[in-house]
Amino acid sequence: MVKLRLKRCGRKQAVYRIIAIDARSRREGRDLRKVGFYDPINNQTHLNLPAILDFLDRGAQPTGTVHDISKKAGIFKELHLN
């Protein structure tokens, strides 16, 4: 099963990449594809909408935090329109 989850980057300040990864892999494991970026300190989000929608159509499950970030961006509205 593929999951959309956060992968931590940065040493002092936490910055995260949103990645598609096999559910059995660890958090810092090898990802299938990078689909976004999230900076909680500056509250910045960059998402690759076509890639995220493609993974969701194939049955990927987002984690709770990724689900909340995607919901704010309006991805699920676009998913229901397609």
Backbone as JSON, one array per atom type, in Angstrom:
{
  "sequence": "MVKLRLKRCGRKQAVYRIIAIDARSRREGRDLRKVGFYDPINNQTHLNLPAILDFLDRGAQPTGTVHDISKKAGIFKELHLN",
  "N": [[0.83, -1.17, 0.0], [0.49, 2.22, -0.76], [1.39, 5.26, 0.75], [0.78, 8.71, 1.41], [2.9, 10.78, 2.95], [4.76, 12.71, 5.44], [8.17, 13.72, 5.18], [10.93, 14.43, 7.02], [13.1, 17.21, 6.68], [16.02, 19.22, 6.93], [17.95, 20.55, 9.62], [18.0, 22.15, 12.07], [15.63, 23.7, 11.98], [12.44, 22.45, 11.47], [11.45, 21.23, 8.43], [9.41, 19.91, 5.94], [9.03, 17.38, 3.43], [6.47, 16.35, 1.26], [5.72, 13.16, 0.45], [5.29, 10.24, -1.62], [5.2, 6.97, -0.55], [6.05, 3.56, 0.19], [4.05, 1.89, 2.54], [5.26, 0.25, 4.41], [7.81, 1.18, 4.7], [10.32, 3.07, 6.49], [10.18, 6.39, 8.0], [12.23, 8.05, 6.99], [12.89, 6.67, 4.74], [13.41, 5.41, 1.34], [11.72, 7.2, -1.11], [8.89, 6.98, -3.36], [8.06, 9.1, -4.95], [8.45, 12.63, -4.85], [6.01, 14.85, -3.88], [5.32, 17.27, -2.84], [5.83, 20.11, -0.57], [6.27, 21.31, 2.72], [6.33, 23.85, 5.06], [6.14, 24.4, 8.31], [6.82, 26.51, 10.02], [6.97, 28.97, 8.59], [4.56, 28.69, 7.46], [4.16, 27.76, 4.79], [3.22, 26.14, 1.8], [3.75, 23.97, -0.87], [2.41, 22.25, -3.48], [2.26, 19.49, -5.73], [-0.21, 19.21, -7.59], [-1.34, 17.57, -9.8], [0.2, 15.2, -9.51], [-0.4, 14.37, -6.89], [-3.18, 13.95, -7.08], [-3.15, 11.87, -8.93], [-1.9, 9.78, -7.46], [-3.81, 9.5, -5.42], [-6.01, 8.67, -6.9], [-5.12, 6.15, -7.61], [-5.3, 4.83, -5.23], [-3.78, 5.54, -3.01], [-3.19, 6.29, 0.43], [-3.52, 9.12, 2.42], [-1.7, 10.38, 5.27], [-2.78, 11.64, 8.49], [-1.89, 14.34, 8.9], [-1.05, 15.08, 6.33], [-3.46, 14.82, 5.05], [-4.91, 16.92, 6.22], [-3.41, 19.14, 5.31], [-3.78, 18.87, 2.56], [-6.51, 19.18, 2.42], [-6.85, 21.87, 3.12], [-5.72, 22.99, 0.87], [-7.57, 22.34, -1.03], [-7.68, 19.99, -2.51], [-9.32, 17.73, -2.38], [-11.76, 18.63, -3.27], [-11.25, 18.96, -5.99], [-10.74, 16.33, -6.59], [-13.25, 15.14, -6.32], [-14.58, 16.46, -8.36], [-13.47, 15.4, -10.63]],
  "CA": [[0.0, 0.0, 0.0], [1.22, 3.48, -0.87], [0.9, 6.32, 1.62], [1.31, 10.06, 1.27], [3.31, 11.17, 4.29], [5.79, 13.74, 5.55], [9.55, 13.3, 5.39], [11.59, 15.58, 7.62], [14.34, 17.73, 6.1], [16.51, 20.34, 7.72], [18.53, 20.12, 10.88], [17.52, 22.9, 13.23], [14.22, 24.03, 11.77], [11.74, 21.35, 10.82], [10.84, 21.46, 7.13], [8.98, 18.58, 5.51], [8.61, 17.08, 2.06], [5.34, 15.42, 1.16], [6.2, 12.12, -0.46], [4.57, 8.97, -1.78], [6.14, 5.97, -0.08], [5.46, 2.3, 0.6], [3.64, 2.01, 3.94], [6.14, -0.53, 5.27], [9.1, 1.85, 4.81], [10.45, 4.01, 7.59], [9.9, 7.78, 7.64], [13.32, 8.6, 6.17], [13.21, 5.69, 3.71], [13.41, 5.84, -0.06], [10.37, 7.52, -1.54], [8.54, 6.72, -4.75], [8.05, 10.38, -5.64], [8.21, 13.82, -4.04], [4.81, 15.49, -4.43], [5.05, 18.56, -2.23], [6.74, 20.69, 0.4], [5.52, 21.95, 3.79], [7.14, 24.55, 6.05], [5.19, 24.82, 9.35], [7.23, 27.74, 10.68], [6.53, 30.08, 7.74], [3.24, 28.31, 6.97], [4.21, 27.7, 3.33], [2.94, 24.83, 1.23], [3.84, 23.84, -2.33], [1.91, 20.92, -3.81], [2.17, 19.08, -7.12], [-1.59, 18.73, -7.61], [-1.58, 16.41, -10.67], [0.83, 13.99, -8.97], [-1.16, 13.94, -5.72], [-4.44, 13.4, -7.56], [-2.85, 10.58, -9.57], [-1.7, 8.79, -6.41], [-5.08, 9.27, -4.73], [-6.84, 7.85, -7.79], [-4.6, 4.79, -7.58], [-5.59, 4.22, -3.94], [-2.86, 5.92, -1.94], [-3.84, 6.81, 1.62], [-2.75, 10.18, 3.08], [-1.71, 10.38, 6.73], [-3.65, 12.68, 9.04], [-1.35, 15.67, 8.65], [-1.09, 15.32, 4.89], [-4.88, 14.99, 4.73], [-5.28, 18.28, 6.62], [-2.74, 20.07, 4.4], [-4.45, 18.74, 1.27], [-7.87, 19.72, 2.56], [-6.73, 23.32, 3.07], [-5.4, 23.36, -0.51], [-8.73, 22.06, -1.87], [-7.42, 18.86, -3.41], [-10.42, 16.79, -2.37], [-12.8, 19.18, -4.12], [-10.87, 18.63, -7.35], [-10.85, 14.88, -6.75], [-14.66, 14.82, -6.52], [-15.0, 17.0, -9.64], [-13.0, 14.48, -11.67]],
  "C": [[0.88, 1.24, 0.0], [0.56, 4.51, 0.05], [1.53, 7.64, 1.21], [1.63, 10.53, 2.68], [4.4, 12.21, 4.25], [7.15, 13.09, 5.77], [10.32, 14.53, 5.86], [12.88, 15.91, 6.9], [14.78, 18.9, 6.97], [16.96, 19.87, 9.09], [17.93, 20.83, 12.07], [16.03, 23.21, 13.11], [13.57, 22.9, 10.98], [11.07, 21.82, 9.54], [10.55, 20.07, 6.58], [8.72, 18.53, 4.02], [7.4, 16.16, 2.15], [5.7, 14.42, 0.09], [5.19, 10.98, -0.55], [5.58, 7.88, -1.47], [5.37, 4.69, 0.26], [5.19, 2.36, 2.1], [4.57, 1.26, 4.89], [7.5, 0.12, 5.47], [9.12, 2.79, 6.01], [10.27, 5.44, 7.09], [10.98, 8.36, 6.72], [13.72, 7.66, 5.04], [13.14, 6.27, 2.3], [11.98, 6.03, -0.54], [10.15, 7.15, -3.0], [8.58, 8.01, -5.57], [7.81, 11.49, -4.63], [7.04, 14.58, -4.67], [4.5, 16.83, -3.78], [6.07, 18.94, -1.19], [5.9, 21.42, 1.43], [6.48, 22.55, 4.8], [6.2, 25.07, 7.14], [5.55, 26.13, 10.02], [6.75, 28.97, 9.9], [5.15, 29.85, 7.15], [3.16, 28.36, 5.44], [3.97, 26.27, 2.88], [3.04, 24.91, -0.28], [3.45, 22.41, -2.66], [1.91, 20.7, -5.31], [0.8, 18.41, -7.28], [-1.82, 17.55, -8.55], [-0.98, 15.11, -10.12], [0.05, 13.47, -7.76], [-2.49, 13.32, -6.14], [-4.25, 12.04, -8.21], [-2.66, 9.48, -8.52], [-2.99, 8.49, -5.67], [-6.04, 8.44, -5.58], [-6.4, 6.39, -7.79], [-4.8, 4.1, -6.23], [-4.63, 4.55, -2.82], [-3.64, 6.55, -0.79], [-2.98, 7.91, 2.24], [-2.79, 10.0, 4.6], [-2.56, 11.55, 7.21], [-3.18, 14.09, 8.72], [-1.39, 16.02, 7.18], [-2.53, 15.52, 4.43], [-5.33, 16.41, 5.06], [-4.67, 19.33, 5.69], [-3.44, 20.05, 3.04], [-5.86, 19.33, 1.3], [-7.86, 21.25, 2.49], [-6.46, 23.8, 1.64], [-6.55, 23.08, -1.46], [-8.55, 20.91, -2.83], [-8.63, 17.93, -3.49], [-11.62, 17.31, -3.15], [-12.53, 18.85, -5.59], [-10.99, 17.14, -7.61], [-12.3, 14.49, -7.0], [-15.17, 15.38, -7.84], [-14.59, 16.1, -10.78], [-13.79, 13.24, -11.54]]
}
